[in-house]
Amino acid sequence: MLETSDPSARQLGDVLLEVRDLKKHFPIEKGFFRSVKGHVKAVDGVSFTIREGETFGLVGESGSGKTTLGRCVVRAIEPTDGQVFFRLSEGEAVDVAALDKQALRDIRKHFHMIFQDPYSSLDPRMSVLEIIAEPIRNNKLLADSRDIQNRVRELMEVVGLDIQHLNRYPHAFSGGQRQRIGIARSLAPNPRLIVCDEAVSALDVSIQAQILNLLEDLQEEFNLTFLFIAHDLSVVEHISDRVGVMYVGKLVEMADTESLFTQPKHPYTEALLSAVPNTDPEIKMDRIILPGEVANPANPPSGCYFHPRCRYAQDICMTDEPQWSEVAPQHFAACHFAEELELRGVDESR
């Protein structure tokens, strides 16, 4: 098991992924000579772990940094600082963030990504066969063309696509079918971790349910581990074992799904949960409307980043940054008053 600074993971079994103090700061360049005048702190010191076979949900408003975090984890973009430990085998882990290009290429088959837009993430000039076969060829998993085609057919059947459409191009498919192609492509190199970046947000509600059920079936069949990034809390509640909440590049709360949804410890989480719809039309929604906008990650406020929008904020919130702490068993939050506030979660009878 990886040595970890996150106590919640020590009792969850083998840790597959451990993120330590991960940062991604984008420089702000101005003037003719493009001198750096500041940085956008998209991800600013995030730490968490994911156990093998687990689905870790990551939520937050647009601009919170969750997509940037997911891309840093798989090195789709280069992190500024921090470590991303991935366990290759018992007792052996590598820091993905520190690998050179060749070493990264050698282990990239172990993790993959499903993107938000099922159309722009697929090359329109490539057939389904070529798209799904690409990671197989790139990772040199199979050499014979017939074996590759058989593997592609097998993957298409697994994700519910008609193998007769092997030579069609992405434009000939619906949004849900395109996302199934993307899922088949991500499964091709037999990965252990898949980062799902808003994987169902661009789909119709009925198609969302089909894709979520497919992901759950695939997880059970192939023992997959998911980092599931989304802004729809209903979706996250359905699929996640644990959930982390991000605000302006930082984690503000993390717990198992049931605890976080029924007993939130951070005011920002409470506000997000108030937007989760209730299926009973007789129940009036008591939505918490947050004033203002998400803080500017290039110039965040002092103290707690959330204090300008928080209805519970006091003087200390404006000056002192809250510490990340365990406020209930396996329940972590960064709020000065997390142990004192009685916050409202979602109704379990929905």
C-alpha positions in Angstrom: 0.0 0.0 0.0 1.2 3.5 -0.7 2.2 5.7 2.2 -0.4 8.3 2.4 -1.2 11.6 4.2 -5.0 10.9 3.8 -6.2 8.9 6.8 -9.4 8.0 5.1 -7.6 5.7 2.6 -5.7 3.6 5.2 -8.8 1.6 5.9 -10.1 1.3 2.4 -7.8 -1.4 1.1 -5.0 -1.0 -1.5 -4.5 2.5 -2.7 -4.1 2.7 -6.5 -3.6 6.5 -6.8 -2.2 9.0 -4.4 -2.1 12.7 -5.1 0.1 14.8 -2.9 0.0 18.6 -2.8 -0.7 18.8 -6.5 -0.5 22.3 -8.1 -1.1 23.7 -11.5 -0.4 27.4 -11.9 -0.8 29.1 -15.3 1.4 32.1 -15.9 -0.2 35.5 -16.7 1.9 37.1 -19.4 1.7 40.7 -20.4 3.5 43.1 -22.6 5.6 42.8 -25.7 8.2 40.6 -24.0 5.5 38.4 -22.4 6.8 39.0 -18.9 5.0 37.0 -16.2 2.8 39.3 -14.0 1.1 36.6 -11.9 -0.4 33.2 -12.0 -3.8 31.6 -12.2 -3.8 29.0 -9.5 -6.1 26.5 -11.1 -5.1 23.7 -8.8 -3.5 24.8 -5.5 -2.2 22.1 -3.2 -4.7 19.2 -3.6 -4.2 15.9 -1.8 -6.3 12.7 -1.9 -6.2 9.0 -2.5 -8.3 6.5 -4.6 -8.3 2.9 -3.8 -8.4 0.2 -6.4 -12.0 -0.5 -7.7 -13.3 2.7 -6.2 -15.2 5.6 -7.8 -14.0 8.9 -6.4 -16.3 11.8 -7.4 -15.0 15.3 -7.8 -17.5 18.1 -7.9 -17.5 21.9 -7.9 -18.7 24.9 -10.0 -17.2 25.7 -13.3 -13.8 27.3 -12.7 -13.1 25.3 -9.5 -10.2 23.4 -11.1 -11.6 19.9 -11.2 -10.9 19.3 -15.0 -7.4 20.7 -14.7 -6.8 18.4 -11.8 -8.0 15.4 -13.8 -5.7 16.2 -16.7 -2.7 16.7 -14.4 -3.3 13.3 -12.9 -2.9 11.6 -16.3 -0.2 14.1 -17.4 -2.4 15.4 -20.2 -1.0 18.7 -19.0 2.1 19.2 -16.9 1.6 19.9 -13.2 3.5 22.8 -11.7 4.3 21.0 -8.5 3.3 18.0 -6.3 3.3 14.2 -6.7 1.0 11.7 -8.3 1.8 8.2 -7.2 0.4 5.3 -9.2 0.8 1.8 -7.9 2.0 -0.6 -10.6 2.2 -3.6 -8.4 2.3 -4.6 -4.7 5.1 -2.5 -3.1 5.9 -0.6 -6.3 4.7 2.9 -7.1 5.8 5.6 -9.5 5.4 9.3 -9.4 3.7 10.0 -12.7 4.4 13.7 -12.3 8.1 13.2 -12.3 8.5 10.7 -15.2 10.3 11.7 -18.4 8.5 11.3 -21.7 9.7 7.8 -22.4 8.9 6.4 -19.0 5.5 8.1 -19.1 4.8 6.5 -22.4 5.7 3.1 -21.0 3.1 3.2 -18.2 0.4 5.4 -19.9 -1.5 2.2 -20.8 -2.5 1.9 -17.1 -4.6 5.0 -17.1 -6.8 6.7 -19.6 -9.4 9.5 -19.9 -13.0 9.8 -21.2 -13.7 13.4 -22.3 -16.7 15.6 -22.0 -17.5 16.2 -25.6 -18.0 12.8 -27.4 -17.5 14.4 -30.8 -14.6 16.7 -30.5 -12.6 14.0 -28.7 -12.8 11.7 -31.7 -10.9 12.3 -34.9 -13.5 12.8 -37.6 -11.1 11.4 -40.3 -10.7 8.1 -38.5 -13.1 5.2 -38.6 -14.4 3.5 -35.4 -11.9 0.7 -36.1 -9.0 3.1 -36.3 -10.1 5.1 -33.3 -10.4 2.1 -30.9 -7.3 0.4 -32.4 -5.1 3.4 -31.9 -4.2 2.9 -28.2 -3.6 -0.8 -28.9 -1.1 0.0 -31.6 0.5 2.9 -29.7 1.1 0.7 -26.7 2.2 -2.2 -28.9 -0.2 -4.6 -27.2 -1.0 -6.5 -30.4 0.9 -6.6 -33.7 -1.2 -8.6 -36.0 -3.9 -6.7 -37.8 -6.4 -9.5 -37.5 -5.9 -9.7 -33.7 -6.3 -6.0 -33.4 -9.6 -6.1 -35.4 -10.9 -8.9 -33.2 -10.0 -7.0 -30.1 -11.8 -3.9 -31.5 -14.9 -6.1 -32.2 -14.8 -7.4 -28.7 -14.7 -3.9 -27.2 -17.5 -2.7 -29.4 -19.7 -5.5 -28.1 -18.7 -4.8 -24.5 -19.9 -1.2 -24.8 -23.0 -2.0 -26.8 -22.1 -1.0 -30.3 -23.0 -2.8 -33.5 -19.8 -4.4 -34.9 -21.3 -3.9 -38.4 -20.5 -0.2 -38.0 -16.8 -0.9 -37.6 -15.9 1.2 -40.6 -18.2 4.1 -40.0 -17.0 7.6 -39.0 -17.9 9.6 -35.9 -20.4 11.9 -37.7 -22.6 8.9 -38.4 -23.3 8.2 -34.7 -25.5 9.8 -32.1 -24.0 11.5 -29.0 -24.5 8.5 -26.8 -23.0 6.2 -29.4 -19.9 8.5 -29.8 -19.4 8.4 -26.0 -19.5 4.6 -26.2 -16.8 4.7 -28.8 -14.8 6.9 -26.4 -15.3 4.4 -23.6 -14.3 1.5 -25.9 -11.1 3.4 -26.8 -10.3 4.0 -23.1 -10.7 0.3 -22.4 -8.5 -0.8 -25.3 -5.2 -0.9 -23.4 -6.7 -2.6 -20.4 -6.2 0.4 -18.0 -6.7 0.3 -14.2 -7.7 3.9 -13.8 -10.0 5.9 -15.9 -10.5 9.7 -15.4 -14.1 10.6 -16.5 -14.2 14.3 -17.2 -17.8 15.3 -17.3 -18.4 12.1 -19.3 -22.2 12.3 -19.4 -22.9 16.1 -19.1 -23.2 16.6 -22.9 -25.8 13.8 -23.2 -29.6 13.7 -22.9 -30.9 12.5 -19.5 -32.0 9.1 -20.7 -28.7 8.5 -22.4 -26.9 9.7 -19.3 -28.5 6.8 -17.4 -27.5 4.3 -20.0 -23.8 5.5 -19.9 -23.7 5.5 -16.1 -25.1 2.0 -16.0 -22.5 0.9 -18.6 -19.7 2.4 -16.6 -20.8 0.6 -13.4 -21.0 -2.7 -15.3 -17.6 -2.2 -16.8 -16.1 -1.3 -13.4 -17.4 -4.6 -12.0 -16.4 -6.6 -15.0 -12.8 -5.2 -15.4 -12.1 -4.0 -11.8 -11.7 -0.5 -13.0 -11.0 2.5 -10.8 -12.7 5.9 -11.7 -11.9 9.5 -10.9 -15.4 10.8 -11.9 -15.4 14.6 -12.5 -18.9 16.2 -12.8 -20.9 19.3 -11.8 -24.2 17.3 -11.6 -24.5 16.1 -8.0 -27.3 13.7 -8.7 -25.0 11.8 -11.1 -22.1 11.9 -8.6 -24.3 10.6 -5.8 -25.4 7.7 -8.0 -22.0 6.5 -9.1 -19.5 7.5 -6.4 -18.1 5.7 -3.3 -16.5 8.9 -2.0 -16.8 12.5 -3.0 -14.4 15.5 -2.9 -15.7 19.1 -3.3 -13.4 21.7 -4.9 -13.6 25.4 -4.7 -11.0 27.8 -6.4 -8.4 25.1 -6.8 -8.6 23.6 -3.4 -10.5 20.7 -1.8 -12.9 22.0 0.8 -14.6 18.7 1.8 -14.2 15.0 1.3 -16.2 12.0 2.7 -18.0 8.9 1.7 -21.0 9.7 -0.5 -23.8 9.1 2.0 -22.1 11.2 4.8 -21.3 14.1 2.5 -24.8 14.2 1.0 -26.7 13.9 4.3 -24.4 15.6 6.7 -22.2 18.2 4.9 -19.6 20.0 7.0 -18.7 22.9 4.6 -21.1 25.7 3.7 -20.2 25.5 0.1 -21.2 21.8 0.0 -24.5 22.7 1.7 -25.2 25.3 -1.1 -24.4 22.8 -3.8 -26.6 20.1 -2.3 -29.5 22.5 -2.0 -29.6 22.4 -5.9 -30.1 18.6 -6.0 -33.7 18.2 -7.4 -36.4 16.4 -5.5 -38.6 14.0 -7.4 -41.6 14.8 -5.3 -43.4 17.8 -6.9 -45.2 18.6 -3.6 -41.9 19.4 -1.9 -40.8 23.0 -2.4 -37.1 23.4 -3.1 -35.3 25.6 -0.5 -32.4 26.6 -2.7 -29.4 28.4 -1.3 -28.5 31.1 -3.7 -24.8 32.0 -3.4 -24.1 35.7 -4.0 -21.4 36.8 -6.4 -19.2 34.6 -8.6 -16.5 32.0 -8.0 -13.4 33.8 -6.7 -10.7 34.7 -9.2 -8.0 32.0 -8.9 -5.5 34.6 -10.1 -6.4 36.9 -7.2 -8.2 34.9 -4.5 -9.5 36.6 -1.4 -7.6 36.4 1.9 -8.4 33.9 4.5 -11.0 31.4 3.4 -11.6 31.7 -0.3 -15.3 31.1 0.2 -15.9 33.8 2.8 -17.2 36.5 0.5 -20.1 34.2 -0.5 -20.6 32.4 2.9 -23.6 33.3 5.0 -21.8 31.9 8.1 -18.6 33.9 7.7 -17.0 35.6 10.7 -14.0 37.8 11.1 -11.5 34.9 11.3 -12.7 33.7 7.9 -11.5 36.9 6.3 -8.0 36.7 7.7 -7.1 33.1 8.4 -7.1 30.2 6.0 -8.9 27.2 7.4 -6.9 24.0 7.9 -7.8 20.7 6.4 -8.9 18.4 9.2 -11.0 15.3 10.1 -14.2 16.8 11.6 -16.0 13.4 11.8 -14.8 9.8 11.2 -13.4 9.6 7.7 -15.0 13.0 7.0 -12.6 15.9 6.1 -13.3 19.6 5.6 -11.5 23.0 5.5 -13.8 25.3 7.5 -13.2 27.1 10.8 -16.7 26.2 12.0 -17.1 22.7 10.5 -17.6 21.1 13.9 -20.1 23.7 15.1 -22.4 24.3 12.2 -25.5 22.2 11.6 -25.7 22.2 7.9 -28.6 20.9 5.8 -28.0 17.9 3.5 -30.3 16.3 0.9 -33.5 14.5 2.0 -32.9 10.8 2.1 -36.6 10.1 1.3 -36.3 11.7 -2.2 
